Amino acid sequence: MNIITFNNEKSYVKTARFMDWYCISDPTLWVNLETYVIRKETIFSPQSFIAILSHFSAQSEGSRDFYDFIEFQYNSSVFDKVSTHELITLLYSYY
């Protein structure tokens, strides 16, 4: 299965979780995941963005563009209706 063929957010979240839990250190895989999360932004819920960001953050992965993308989503009110726990996770992962 290739990241390009993923068509739902759960596949992306599971991929990020797998790569985090098993400490995958291949930068190409992280960059590809990042690229397709940004390209397919419309399929993601705020909760999925937070989950993916937390896995990127746990492995110290993600480019400035990825974090700028998350900041843009935050400033665009995408995360307005998340729970307090999710908001704390978002902010902790971002910084």
Secondary structure as GFF3:
##gff-version 3
##sequence-region A 1 95
A	DSSP	three_ten_helix	3	5	.	.	.	ID=ss1
A	DSSP	alpha_helix	9	21	.	.	.	ID=ss2
A	DSSP	alpha_helix	27	39	.	.	.	ID=ss3
A	DSSP	three_ten_helix	41	43	.	.	.	ID=ss4
A	DSSP	alpha_helix	46	58	.	.	.	ID=ss5
A	DSSP	alpha_helix	64	75	.	.	.	ID=ss6
A	DSSP	alpha_helix	84	94	.	.	.	ID=ss7
###
